[in-house]
Amino acid sequence: MTKISLSAARALHLAAQGLSGCRTEPGQKADILDAACFFPIDHFPIYRARMLEFAETSEGTIGALSVSSDVRQRVLQRVREQGRSRSAHFVRTEGKAGTWWSWKSEKIALEMLFNAGVLIIALREGFQRVYDLRERVLPEWDDRNALSIEEGVRSLALLAVRALGVATAPWAIWYFMNYLKR
């Protein structure tokens, strides 16, 4: 087995990500927006099985956060009737929450509906996610095209290794930790 120094490993890691040198061209706004997206839309078939699993098993929670089905239904109804929606479109009524981001109930509902695949992040306005119905964003989608969870794990592991160049198993898992760590 070949051994390399820590500094050589760091240099290799940065080079594999395209971060080893200075940029010769200025960054563009799209560079930031692309980096802020949850996942590329062409990865939807990979994530869809997890979304369907979440929809069946979440029981109204994301980690320690929860929201009533009434709030979820009200948020979903607003998106159905009024179209694309941001968290800012909902007025905070319950006061400031104690969570890390101080999410209001409607923001939690939007995220839950996103995790369940009912809503998709259609675009961003500034740094805010703009949610819309999955069937409006991807009208041609058929759930028969979703990869199984096992196929999704394999696809993301391969993408992680391609992106990292050289990787240990924990690095590859960390790269897509929200999917691969389950």
Secondary structure as UniProt FT lines:
FT   HELIX           6..16
FT   TURN            17..18
FT   HELIX           29..36
FT   HELIX           41..43
FT   HELIX           44..57
FT   TURN            59..60
FT   STRAND          61..62
FT   TURN            63..64
FT   STRAND          65..66
FT   HELIX           69..82
FT   HELIX           87..89
FT   TURN            100..101
FT   HELIX           105..115
FT   TURN            116..117
FT   STRAND          119..125
FT   TURN            126..127
FT   STRAND          128..133
FT   HELIX           134..137
FT   TURN            139..140
FT   HELIX           143..145
FT   HELIX           149..164
FT   HELIX           169..175
FT   HELIX           177..180
//
